[in-house]
Amino acid sequence: MSRFLQRVHIDRYGSLAGLDLGPLSPGLNVVYGPNEAGKSSIASFIGGVLFGWEEARGVRNTYRPSEGERSGSLEFKERAGESSSVVSRVRNDEGLQGDAGVVSDLDSATYRTMFWLTSDELRSLSNTSDVTARLLAAGSATGTSPSAAYVEVEQRIAALTAPAGEGSVGELASELEAARAQVAAAAEEVELLKQQDRERRELVEGRAVAAARLDEAADRLESLRLARVRVESIDAQIQSRETEIGALRAEYDQAAAEGAAAANTNCPQDLLALDGPVERALRDSVDELADEQAKAVRAVDAARENAATSAASYEALLEIGEDQGALERGRTTRRFQVIASILLPVAFIVAAVLVFAYGRHSQSLSFTVFGIGLMVFAGLLAAGALAVLLRPDKRAEVLEERRKDAQWVMVQDQKKLEAAERAKDHVDDRVRAFLDDSGLGAAEGSIRQARALLDDAREERSRLSLENQRLSALSMRIASESAALETLRGEREALLAENGLAFDGTVAQVDTLIHDAVAQRDALGSALDDMNGRFDALDRRLGRALDDTTFDRAKARFHQLRCQMRERKHELVELLLAKRILEKAIAAWESRSQPEVYAQASWLFEALTDGAWVRMNMTPEGHLTAVSPAGEVRDVRHLSLGTCQQLYLALRVAMLMQATAVGRDIPVIADDILVHFDATRRACAAQVLAELARTRQVIVFTCHRQTVAALRDADPTLECLQL
């Protein structure tokens, strides 16, 4: 045994969902649980995964869940290693998923006969007389008994070799000959139809050619008619465009003449050639020079004004120095000052002497002191008068100094005026030189004239630009109209050439071609109508022939009979060969395997019944019998239910022990098979199952504690799982 079932996983099956059962051992296993715990469901699930779910038949439970599909998996483990493989199933049409090698040497019928042991199955065996045949079928890994197959083969051979039986070879030979004659009679009619069909096919090709020529003629006619319309339209467009071109050229000449008349001949050509950036730069330079020139003029004016002012101031000072009345008045004032400075000190001195003398005379200290004070004051006045007399004439000095200053200022202002005039002349020279170099020599150094020339040049350029744009637009329109005119002429020439006319062809010539095309189209249409009439007549005749399936039915019947004849002969050969093979197989099994199986089953039957029955035999009629220790022989149908089930269990276990090469990886499922056994025979059955578990994996499902105890007594190493 290379591998064994280690774990069962049920996704959905009946009322079970998400159930994991395991781990299981490779020997004897017991799954214990109360009624409705799911034991029978699990046993059915294992067979369903391996060989397919039960289909709904009558009231039989198929364990289909209320929602979803039945699904789950079985995990098998290598006995000598740690690797494992998983097989699963969801839908029967998808088959077994995973490692299908676990069931490669077993089919569903053999599994249900040998590997799935249930109380109902053992009880049903007691109601059939073909137990031996079923066990022989299980031993040979087939679903049919070889002996039953041998009988069926003999019956089918007799039916095939009957001289006049339905489906026999003789009957088929007679029918085949009649069908051959019917086919030959219909062949002549078919040959005539073939000739007519060839004519019809030739008409198909002829009609296609004629229809194609008619279509070509119609297309030619349509093309000519369209060409005529197009030529007329093109001629009208050509005339219209020629008129338009003439008008545009006249307008162009008039615009050129108007432009020449409006040209400004006084504007320098150099200025007309200026572009926008250059003109703006030139205007900026002229503006800068104008600013410099204006500054120079203002500087000259300011210097001239300053020079005039300083000269006037100087002349005014000169006039003041020459005024004699003023000088005389100055001298008189001077003399008055001298007399006053002499008389006043003398008067005070005299008064002081008189007061001092009076004080001394009267011995009055105050008068004496007063007299001394007057003397001192008189001395001070004398000193002041002396200072006045000695002081020079300041007014004359101031006047002379002012005259000198005014003369210096006048000289400086005159020099500034000369410098400003020289600077102005230099700026004027620069302006003239710049204007001459810039093409503005006609301005003769005048900024105003230069600006006027630039304005005139700008206006002339604008006028020339508008004139050029107008002339350019007219030229473009003339060119466009000329190109369109050439295109129309080319299109007209191509259109005429396409229809076989010269480039200068006329509409009248196109009308002639249209008349010829109409005549050709009508002739081709008449010919095509004649061909269509003949074709329709042949088509109706061949159509009726097609509806007549006599010949086809005769040929089909002939070929069918010939195929049936070959099949019957091949089947007869296969049946004869199968008969020979079955004879040899039955003889070999009866001579070798049957004695061993029944010997093994007899030993197991004796063990299961605790010696109450010692042997089982097969009668010539194919019925099983049980033999007691006293030699009593009893037909299996006359045994009790429990003893009958023990006999069939012994036969199954014997077959499993003998057929070691069948279902090596498949566990033996026993679903409460000991329910009808008494305590003694239950213990004996447990020993038999433990013995079977030495070579195969055995899984016993039960709800009885006594069964668990009996199995544990028989094999203390068993694996017990509780639901």
Helices and strands as residue ranges (DSSP letters): E 3-13, E 16-21, E 28-32, H 39-51, E 71-78, E 84-89, G 92-94, E 97-98, G 100-103, H 108-110, I 111-115, E 116-118, H 119-125, H 131-139, H 146-161, H 169-261, H 269-272, H 276-321, H 324-362, H 365-390, H 394-437, G 441-443, H 447-498, H 507-547, H 550-588, I 589-593, H 594-608, E 615-618, E 624-627, E 633-635, G 636-638, H 641-658, E 668-671, H 679-692, E 698-702, H 705-714, E 719-722
